[in-house]
Amino acid sequence: MKLRIITALILAPLVILGIFKLSLSAFMVALAFITLLGFWEWTQFVGGPSRMVGLIPGLAVSISSVLFVPFDVLSLNTVTFPHIVILSLGFIWWLFASFLAVTYPRTAVTWSESKVFPHLFGLLTLLPFFWSVVLLRAEGIETSPYHGAKLVLYVCLIVWAADSGAYFVGKAIGQRKMAPNVSPNKTLEGLFGGIVTAIIVGWAAAHWFNLKFSSDGLMIVITLVTVVISVLGDLVESMFKRASGIKDSSNIIPGHGGVLDRVDSLTAAFPVFAFLYFVL
């Protein structure tokens, strides 16, 4: 736990610094590297003759997305049809993935032995994550350079708040298991505590950052949906690790495991938040 806390105290300021101080192009490169690491760790879930071979589909589709999806500043700032398609796929995927997690292992028979589904699930997890973060970071960049950075940090803050609130409330009064076959320690009481914490933090952050939503009610709804899906997103990665017999996705981050272990909630939260933010 001590190593975990120390690592978090080092990483959190670096993440915030990167969000605000990197240029958009440098930010995209850094995010692409993190996404690539995520795809590498995902190869443990897909099987096959080697992890390098398992990396090829995700890498090929990711490169194709850069070729066919506009990523110049003007296009990113207006959100074009291809962007909406990717965000929609991410939103639908996380609703479906959440269903898979809460019904595991009963529904696992439909995908656990497949050679195709694990590749598809990895793409739907990581590609919308990449593009949703980029779109949020680029939002309003021509008129307000830090507006998008505030949106990205907002999502991080509500997810971190939800994780912390769920942990402490669940530890204190948690009894009803949310998905005992996937993560026995997560409880409905913890989920409720995480939601309340995230809404409080989100309310404060939205007003502090002067983020524009159509109404406070819409801000609460978007935050609520994002947080619930982020908690379930954590369960989804746990489900894939359990199905593959893996404890941590890797040991690249001291005390935290791998990249997927740290961004599992964020991979769910960003596409959902971005879809609701740009569409509603």
Protein Blocks (a to p, Z undefined) as FASTA:
>chain_A
ZZmmmmmmmmmmmmmmmmmmpcfklmmmmmmmmmmmmmmmmmmmngpjbfklmmmmmmmm
mmmmmmmmccbfklmmnopaklmmmmmmmmmmmmmmmmmmmmpcklmmmmmmpcklmmmm
mmmmmmmmmmmmmmmmmgoklmmmmlmmmmmmmmmmmmmmmmmmmmmmmmmmgmbdfblm
lmmmbcfklmmmmmmmmmmmmmmmmmmnopacfbfklmmmmmmmmmmmmmmmmmmmmmmm
mmnopabfblkbghklpmklmmmmmmmmmmmmmmmmmmZZ
